[in-house]
Amino acid sequence: MSSNNDEYQCGIVRWFLESKGIGFIQRSNVGSDIFVEHTTLEEAGYKVLVEGQKVEFKIRNGSRGPEAENIRIVS
């Protein structure tokens, strides 16, 4: 799976189910949600995301469509 966008995008965690390791981030510049899964969080050094948390991320083409990668929590 390759990255299709080299620029970081901003968003807010809409929800994240720790038990399943999946969730969605609402993109600030587009308004649509993007999928996130635990494997991309682990690569970035995180275990979970929290609803309402501000994040930056890149987008890659996953097996089921676009998904977040290289996630950074914005403080």
TIRO-2110 file (N, C-alpha, C; in Angstrom, 1 decimal):
// TIRO-2110
0.8, -1.2, 0.0, N, 1, A
0.0, 0.0, 0.0, CA, 1, A
0.9, 1.2, 0.0, C, 1, A
0.7, 2.1, -0.9, N, 2, A
1.5, 3.2, -1.1, CA, 2, A
0.8, 4.5, -0.7, C, 2, A
1.6, 5.5, -0.2, N, 3, A
1.0, 6.7, 0.1, CA, 3, A
0.7, 7.5, -1.2, C, 3, A
-0.5, 8.2, -1.2, N, 4, A
-0.9, 8.9, -2.3, CA, 4, A
-0.9, 10.4, -2.0, C, 4, A
-0.4, 10.8, -0.9, N, 5, A
-0.4, 12.2, -0.5, CA, 5, A
0.8, 12.4, 0.5, C, 5, A
1.8, 13.2, 0.1, N, 6, A
2.9, 13.4, 0.9, CA, 6, A
2.7, 14.5, 2.0, C, 6, A
1.6, 15.2, 1.9, N, 7, A
1.4, 16.3, 2.9, CA, 7, A
0.5, 15.8, 4.1, C, 7, A
0.9, 16.3, 5.3, N, 8, A
0.1, 16.0, 6.4, CA, 8, A
-1.3, 16.7, 6.3, C, 8, A
-2.3, 16.1, 6.8, N, 9, A
-3.7, 16.7, 6.9, CA, 9, A
-4.1, 16.7, 8.3, C, 9, A
-4.9, 17.6, 8.6, N, 10, A
-5.4, 17.8, 10.0, CA, 10, A
-6.8, 17.1, 10.2, C, 10, A
-7.1, 16.7, 11.3, N, 11, A
-8.4, 16.1, 11.6, CA, 11, A
-8.7, 15.9, 13.1, C, 11, A
-9.9, 15.5, 13.4, N, 12, A
-10.3, 15.2, 14.8, CA, 12, A
-10.8, 13.8, 14.8, C, 12, A
-10.4, 13.0, 15.9, N, 13, A
-10.8, 11.7, 16.0, CA, 13, A
-12.3, 11.7, 16.3, C, 13, A
-13.1, 11.0, 15.3, N, 14, A
-14.5, 11.0, 15.5, CA, 14, A
-14.9, 9.9, 16.5, C, 14, A
-14.3, 8.7, 16.4, N, 15, A
-14.4, 7.6, 17.3, CA, 15, A
-13.3, 6.6, 17.1, C, 15, A
-13.0, 5.8, 18.2, N, 16, A
-12.0, 4.8, 18.1, CA, 16, A
-12.4, 3.7, 19.1, C, 16, A
-12.6, 2.5, 18.6, N, 17, A
-12.9, 1.3, 19.4, CA, 17, A
-11.6, 0.6, 19.8, C, 17, A
-11.2, 0.8, 21.0, N, 18, A
-10.0, 0.1, 21.5, CA, 18, A
-10.0, -1.4, 21.4, C, 18, A
-11.2, -2.0, 21.7, N, 19, A
-11.4, -3.4, 21.7, CA, 19, A
-11.2, -4.0, 20.3, C, 19, A
-11.5, -3.2, 19.2, N, 20, A
-11.3, -3.7, 17.9, CA, 20, A
-10.1, -3.1, 17.2, C, 20, A
-9.6, -2.0, 17.7, N, 21, A
-8.5, -1.4, 17.2, CA, 21, A
-8.7, -0.6, 15.9, C, 21, A
-10.0, -0.1, 15.7, N, 22, A
-10.3, 0.7, 14.5, CA, 22, A
-11.1, 1.9, 14.9, C, 22, A
-11.1, 2.9, 14.0, N, 23, A
-11.9, 4.1, 14.2, CA, 23, A
-11.9, 5.0, 13.0, C, 23, A
-12.4, 6.2, 13.1, N, 24, A
-12.4, 7.1, 12.0, CA, 24, A
-12.0, 8.5, 12.5, C, 24, A
-11.3, 9.2, 11.6, N, 25, A
-10.9, 10.6, 11.8, CA, 25, A
-11.6, 11.5, 10.9, C, 25, A
-12.2, 12.6, 11.4, N, 26, A
-12.9, 13.5, 10.5, CA, 26, A
-11.8, 14.5, 10.0, C, 26, A
-11.7, 14.5, 8.7, N, 27, A
-10.7, 15.4, 8.0, CA, 27, A
-11.2, 16.9, 8.1, C, 27, A
-10.3, 17.8, 8.5, N, 28, A
-10.7, 19.2, 8.6, CA, 28, A
-10.9, 19.9, 7.3, C, 28, A
-10.1, 19.6, 6.3, N, 29, A
-10.1, 20.3, 5.0, CA, 29, A
-11.2, 19.7, 4.1, C, 29, A
-11.7, 18.5, 4.3, N, 30, A
-12.6, 17.9, 3.4, CA, 30, A
-14.0, 17.7, 4.1, C, 30, A
-13.9, 17.4, 5.4, N, 31, A
-15.2, 17.1, 6.1, CA, 31, A
-15.6, 15.7, 6.1, C, 31, A
-15.0, 14.9, 5.3, N, 32, A
-15.3, 13.4, 5.3, CA, 32, A
-14.4, 12.7, 6.2, C, 32, A
-14.8, 11.5, 6.6, N, 33, A
-14.1, 10.7, 7.6, CA, 33, A
-13.1, 9.8, 6.8, C, 33, A
-12.0, 9.4, 7.6, N, 34, A
-11.0, 8.5, 7.0, CA, 34, A
-10.8, 7.4, 8.0, C, 34, A
-10.7, 6.2, 7.6, N, 35, A
-10.5, 5.0, 8.4, CA, 35, A
-9.1, 5.0, 9.0, C, 35, A
-9.0, 4.5, 10.3, N, 36, A
-7.7, 4.3, 10.9, CA, 36, A
-7.8, 3.0, 11.7, C, 36, A
-6.7, 2.2, 11.7, N, 37, A
-6.6, 1.0, 12.4, CA, 37, A
-5.4, 0.9, 13.3, C, 37, A
-5.4, 0.0, 14.2, N, 38, A
-4.3, -0.1, 15.2, CA, 38, A
-2.9, -0.3, 14.7, C, 38, A
-2.8, -0.9, 13.6, N, 39, A
-1.4, -1.2, 13.0, CA, 39, A
-0.8, 0.1, 12.7, C, 39, A
-1.5, 1.1, 12.1, N, 40, A
-0.9, 2.4, 11.8, CA, 40, A
-0.6, 3.2, 13.1, C, 40, A
-1.4, 3.0, 14.1, N, 41, A
-1.1, 3.6, 15.4, CA, 41, A
0.2, 3.1, 16.0, C, 41, A
0.3, 1.8, 16.0, N, 42, A
1.5, 1.1, 16.5, CA, 42, A
2.8, 1.6, 15.8, C, 42, A
2.7, 1.7, 14.5, N, 43, A
3.8, 2.2, 13.7, CA, 43, A
4.2, 3.6, 14.2, C, 43, A
3.2, 4.4, 14.6, N, 44, A
3.5, 5.8, 15.0, CA, 44, A
3.8, 5.9, 16.5, C, 44, A
3.7, 4.7, 17.3, N, 45, A
4.1, 4.7, 18.7, CA, 45, A
2.9, 4.9, 19.6, C, 45, A
1.7, 4.9, 19.1, N, 46, A
0.5, 5.0, 19.9, CA, 46, A
-0.3, 3.7, 20.1, C, 46, A
-1.1, 3.6, 21.1, N, 47, A
-1.9, 2.4, 21.3, CA, 47, A
-3.4, 2.7, 21.0, C, 47, A
-3.8, 3.9, 21.4, N, 48, A
-5.2, 4.2, 21.2, CA, 48, A
-5.4, 5.7, 20.8, C, 48, A
-6.5, 6.1, 20.2, N, 49, A
-6.9, 7.4, 20.0, CA, 49, A
-8.1, 7.7, 20.8, C, 49, A
-8.3, 9.0, 21.1, N, 50, A
-9.4, 9.4, 22.0, CA, 50, A
-10.4, 10.3, 21.2, C, 50, A
-11.7, 10.1, 21.3, N, 51, A
-12.7, 10.9, 20.6, CA, 51, A
-12.4, 12.4, 20.9, C, 51, A
-12.4, 13.2, 19.8, N, 52, A
-12.2, 14.6, 20.0, CA, 52, A
-10.7, 15.0, 19.9, C, 52, A
-9.8, 14.1, 19.9, N, 53, A
-8.4, 14.4, 19.9, CA, 53, A
-8.0, 14.9, 18.5, C, 53, A
-7.1, 16.0, 18.5, N, 54, A
-6.6, 16.6, 17.2, CA, 54, A
-5.4, 15.8, 16.8, C, 54, A
-5.4, 15.4, 15.5, N, 55, A
-4.3, 14.7, 14.9, CA, 55, A
-3.9, 15.2, 13.6, C, 55, A
-2.7, 14.9, 13.2, N, 56, A
-2.2, 15.1, 11.8, CA, 56, A
-1.9, 13.7, 11.2, C, 56, A
-2.1, 13.6, 9.9, N, 57, A
-1.8, 12.2, 9.3, CA, 57, A
-1.6, 12.4, 7.8, C, 57, A
-1.1, 11.3, 7.3, N, 58, A
-1.0, 11.2, 5.8, CA, 58, A
-2.1, 10.2, 5.4, C, 58, A
-2.4, 10.2, 4.1, N, 59, A
-3.4, 9.2, 3.6, CA, 59, A
-2.7, 8.2, 2.6, C, 59, A
-3.0, 7.0, 2.8, N, 60, A
-2.5, 5.9, 1.9, CA, 60, A
-3.7, 5.2, 1.3, C, 60, A
-3.5, 4.5, 0.2, N, 61, A
-4.6, 3.6, -0.3, CA, 61, A
-4.5, 2.3, 0.3, C, 61, A
-5.5, 2.0, 1.1, N, 62, A
-5.5, 0.7, 1.8, CA, 62, A
-6.3, -0.3, 1.0, C, 62, A
-6.4, -1.5, 1.5, N, 63, A
-7.1, -2.6, 0.8, CA, 63, A
-8.6, -2.3, 0.6, C, 63, A
-9.2, -1.4, 1.5, N, 64, A
-10.6, -1.1, 1.4, CA, 64, A
-10.8, 0.4, 1.1, C, 64, A
-9.8, 1.1, 0.6, N, 65, A
-9.9, 2.5, 0.3, CA, 65, A
-8.9, 3.3, 1.1, C, 65, A
-9.1, 4.6, 1.1, N, 66, A
-8.2, 5.5, 1.8, CA, 66, A
-8.2, 5.2, 3.3, C, 66, A
-7.0, 5.3, 3.9, N, 67, A
-6.9, 5.2, 5.3, CA, 67, A
-5.7, 6.1, 5.8, C, 67, A
-5.8, 6.4, 7.1, N, 68, A
-4.8, 7.3, 7.7, CA, 68, A
-3.5, 6.5, 8.1, C, 68, A
-2.4, 7.1, 7.9, N, 69, A
-1.1, 6.6, 8.3, CA, 69, A
-0.2, 7.7, 8.9, C, 69, A
0.9, 7.4, 9.4, N, 70, A
1.9, 8.4, 10.0, CA, 70, A
1.2, 9.4, 10.9, C, 70, A
0.4, 8.9, 11.8, N, 71, A
-0.5, 9.7, 12.6, CA, 71, A
0.4, 10.4, 13.7, C, 71, A
0.1, 11.7, 13.9, N, 72, A
0.7, 12.5, 15.0, CA, 72, A
-0.4, 13.1, 15.8, C, 72, A
-0.3, 13.0, 17.1, N, 73, A
-1.2, 13.7, 18.0, CA, 73, A
-0.8, 15.2, 18.1, C, 73, A
-1.7, 16.1, 17.9, N, 74, A
-1.4, 17.5, 18.0, CA, 74, A
-1.9, 18.0, 19.4, C, 74, A
-0.9, 18.6, 20.1, N, 75, A
-1.3, 19.1, 21.5, CA, 75, A
-1.7, 20.5, 21.5, C, 75, A
END
